[in-house]
Structures are given as C-alpha cells and as structure tokens.
C-alpha cells in the first residue's frame, strides 16, 4: 500500500485547483511565449501581444501568472525567461519538453470527463481522431521523455554480441537511436504505425543513423512482426491495451526473436496489490479515459505474460526510471 498522505482541507483544495497552474503553463507553451521572449531578449506585454496578435490585457495577465510561477522574470514592465524556461520551454533548446506539455494539454478534456469513463467503463476520447498537431505532440513528447532515459540506459544494458534490435512501437525511434550509438555493430528496426514514419525518419536522420536504423510499418495488434532479431525492446506500449492484446503482442515479439534472443519490457509498473506506486496507479486512469482496455500492469502480470509466451529467466532489473518505470527481461530458449 502507498503510504498515507497527511491530508487536510487546505491541501485538498490546493490539489483540487492545481490544474489552474497546469493550464497556465499549457497556454504559455501553446502560444510560444517562451520562444518569443527568448528571441527578443526581453519584451513588454504590448510587444509580445503584437507578436502574437493577442489582446494586451489577456497577454499581460498570463505573463504575470507565469512570472508568479517563476517561469518568467519581470523587471519593470518587461519580461524575460527564467534560466529554467530557457532550458526546457524554448523550442530550439536541445532539452525542450514543450511537446510533452502539449500532449498533457490535449488530454485535459478527456480527464475532465473522468467520472463518465468510470461509470461507463469506456474512454471519453477517441485516439483514432488524432490530428497532426496531437500526433506530433504525442510522438515528440515521448521523444522528450525518452531522451532523459535512453542515453544512460543504453550504455548500462549489456547487449554485446547482439546485432539486430527491434524497437516495437518505437515512435520517433529514440531508444533504437541510443542503443545503436552505444553499440556500434548494432542495426535496428523501428516497427510502428505508418503515421509515425515521418517523425521517426526525421529524428533518425538528425542523429546520422539512417544507414543503421530502418522504419517498418507495422500494426502489432494485427500483423506479424517482420524480420528476426536478437533484442526486442517494448517500451511503454503494453499499457495502451488490455491483457489479451498484451499477451498477443508479447507472443508476436517473442516469435520475432532468434534463439537466445532477449525481450526487454519497459513500462510503468504497479506493485502486485495495484495500489502503488502513485504514478502507475493514476496513469491507469489516463488509460481509462483514453483507451478501450489500457491500464498499468503489475510486475507479476508482466512476468506471467512473458512466461506464457515461452520466455525463460524472466526477471525485473534493478533499473528504476521516472514515474516508477521499470524493466522486465526474458530470454527465448
């Protein structure tokens, strides 16, 4: 069980209204305020409103709220980015996380109808209606998150002697990129829906790895996985589907492994009582409002699915990533 939080009325109300600050951040990123301010060095509300084509009063109120949140620095009537905002919220920064912020923004409407999803057991948002902006925010948001994990993880994982790497549902291909950077003899395939292809190929080219990483269109819920691999990496894909679909995905990935090959499943992992850690438990609600059957899974459930797919020496690694993500590995006999 997750340790009890020391609740009182004030803390409950702070939590209840915490979305106000989240929406303030979302608006700043969506409007590109941080990038505009960075290009100007600093600027007044009137100047920023002129660049945006927005109302001066509305712009000033938003700027002041962002300054109160210490995301902007206000001097007189002029605004500049804080050091943190320069690093993470200016679009041309290598550490920009605005795509993930925008992904969170696109989820707000579905989360506001969480009660309806609980009553009906059905999602309140249709994933098949993603527009280009939403797909970009999702895929590049996943890239933002993976960039904080993938470089160190790829260096730490021992896959010496393995030559063919499958990044199943790999989106922009971040993990394939960093495993290849850490292992010069490795070649990789990113297998994902066709809509991910332009984002993956652009990102792969940016790292100069187009000759070693290919993209294969694949709906792993409907198609067998083409090719044979020494490593199958499944990062944050199981939580999007129900237990039967996950078992099928793992079976298909196992079928694409050569004898002695390794499967690595990376996801937000619940304890076996399903009441913690906090992030995977709340993330299950995100899957409730956004998918037909998705959820977070326990370590025991993941181990059982891998064992039923014929994998052996199934174990959880010591690795612990952000938001209680973990890795479970298994070998194909």
Buried (B, 14 or more C-beta within 10 A) or exposed (E): EEEEEEEEEEEEEEEEEEEEBEBBBBBBBBBBBBBBBBEBEBBBBEBBBEBBEBEBEEBBEBBBBBBEBEBBBBEEEBBBBBEEBBBBBBBEBEEBBBBBBBBBBBBEEBBEBBEEBEEEEEBBBEEEEBEEEBBBBBBBBBBBBBBBBBBEBBEEBEBEEBBBBBBBBBBBBBBBBBBBBBBEEBBBBBBBBEEBBBBBBEBBEEBEBEEBBBBBEBEBEEEEBEEEBBBBBBBBBBBBBBBEBBBBBBBBBBBBBBEEBBBBBBBBBBBEEBEBBEBBBEBBBBBBBBBBBBBBBBBEBBBBBBEEBBBEEBEBBEBEBEEBBBBBBBBBE
